[in-house]
């Protein structure tokens, strides 16, 4: 893992049938790989023009240092509005739903929704 991260390895991805172009808000998530995003997510971000999009990053980890997850995404998507990271330890446990709602509120996303999930 460390070698892939330090070499900025970007694996080839399978083609997908949907483009992110039509979505104003995109959630981008990855496990925390050595305090950064996993190479497959780096590949996807690098290969897609997300200019003008709101990006909502999230990651899971085992309790270690999250590093600069937001900054790493912002460097790959400099013309995107990269919001606060939701960092979840393990599976989030019983608090996961509350964590997600709070994160969406802090990022300003729920204010623009026509309804409140919950």
C-alpha positions as CSV (number, residue, x, y, z in Angstrom):
1,X,0.0,0.0,0.0
2,X,2.7,2.5,0.9
3,X,4.5,2.0,-2.3
4,X,1.4,2.5,-4.4
5,X,0.6,5.7,-2.5
6,X,4.1,7.1,-2.6
7,X,4.5,6.4,-6.4
8,X,1.0,8.0,-7.0
9,X,-0.1,4.7,-8.7
10,X,-3.4,5.2,-10.6
11,X,-4.8,1.8,-11.6
12,X,-6.7,1.4,-14.9
13,X,-10.4,1.4,-14.2
14,X,-13.2,-0.4,-16.0
15,X,-15.5,1.8,-18.1
16,X,-18.7,2.9,-16.5
17,X,-21.9,3.8,-18.3
18,X,-22.7,6.9,-16.3
19,X,-20.9,10.2,-16.4
20,X,-20.7,12.5,-13.3
21,X,-21.4,15.5,-15.6
22,X,-25.1,15.8,-14.8
23,X,-24.7,15.7,-11.0
24,X,-24.0,18.9,-9.1
25,X,-23.1,17.1,-5.9
26,X,-20.9,14.0,-5.8
27,X,-20.0,11.9,-2.8
28,X,-16.5,10.5,-3.1
29,X,-15.3,7.9,-0.7
30,X,-12.4,5.6,0.0
31,X,-10.8,3.7,2.8
32,X,-8.0,5.6,4.3
33,X,-4.8,4.3,2.6
34,X,-1.7,5.4,4.5
35,X,-3.4,8.8,5.4
36,X,-4.7,9.5,1.9
37,X,-7.2,8.3,-0.7
38,X,-7.0,4.8,-2.3
39,X,-5.4,4.7,-5.8
40,X,-8.7,3.6,-7.5
41,X,-10.4,6.8,-6.3
42,X,-7.4,8.9,-7.3
43,X,-7.7,7.4,-10.8
44,X,-11.4,8.2,-11.0
45,X,-10.9,11.8,-9.8
46,X,-8.0,12.3,-12.1
47,X,-9.9,11.0,-15.2
48,X,-13.1,12.9,-14.6
49,X,-13.6,16.7,-15.0
50,X,-15.4,17.6,-11.8
51,X,-15.0,21.4,-12.3
52,X,-17.8,23.3,-10.6
53,X,-19.1,20.3,-8.7
54,X,-19.5,20.0,-4.9
55,X,-17.5,17.1,-3.7
56,X,-18.4,15.4,-0.4
57,X,-15.5,13.2,0.6
58,X,-15.8,10.4,3.1
59,X,-13.5,7.8,4.4
60,X,-13.3,4.8,6.8
61,X,-10.3,4.0,8.9
62,X,-9.3,2.0,12.0
63,X,-8.7,5.0,14.3
64,X,-5.3,6.2,13.0
65,X,-4.4,9.6,11.6
66,X,-6.7,10.6,8.7
67,X,-4.0,12.7,7.1
68,X,-5.2,15.4,4.6
69,X,-7.9,13.5,2.9
70,X,-9.7,16.7,1.8
71,X,-6.6,18.3,0.6
72,X,-5.6,15.3,-1.5
73,X,-8.9,15.3,-3.2
74,X,-8.7,19.1,-3.7
75,X,-5.3,18.8,-5.4
76,X,-6.8,16.4,-7.9
77,X,-9.9,18.5,-8.4
78,X,-8.8,22.1,-8.1
79,X,-11.9,23.5,-9.8
80,X,-14.3,21.7,-7.5
81,X,-15.8,22.8,-4.1
82,X,-14.4,20.1,-1.8
83,X,-16.3,20.1,1.4
84,X,-15.6,18.8,4.9
85,X,-14.6,15.1,5.1
86,X,-16.8,12.5,6.9
87,X,-14.3,10.3,8.7
88,X,-15.8,7.1,10.1
89,X,-14.0,4.8,12.4
90,X,-14.6,1.1,11.4
91,X,-18.3,0.9,10.5
92,X,-19.4,3.9,12.5
93,X,-21.5,1.7,14.8
94,X,-24.8,2.9,16.2
95,X,-23.7,6.5,15.6
96,X,-23.4,6.3,11.9
97,X,-26.8,7.7,10.9
98,X,-26.3,10.7,13.3
99,X,-22.8,11.2,12.0
100,X,-24.0,11.3,8.4
101,X,-26.9,13.7,9.2
102,X,-24.6,16.0,11.1
103,X,-21.9,16.0,8.3
104,X,-24.5,16.8,5.6
105,X,-25.8,19.7,7.8
106,X,-22.2,21.0,8.3
107,X,-21.5,20.8,4.5
108,X,-24.7,22.8,3.7
109,X,-26.2,20.0,1.6
110,X,-29.3,19.4,3.7
111,X,-30.4,23.0,3.4
112,X,-30.8,22.6,-0.4
113,X,-32.7,19.3,-0.2
114,X,-36.5,19.5,-0.8
115,X,-37.0,17.0,2.1
116,X,-35.2,15.9,5.2
117,X,-34.2,12.3,5.2
118,X,-34.4,10.5,8.5
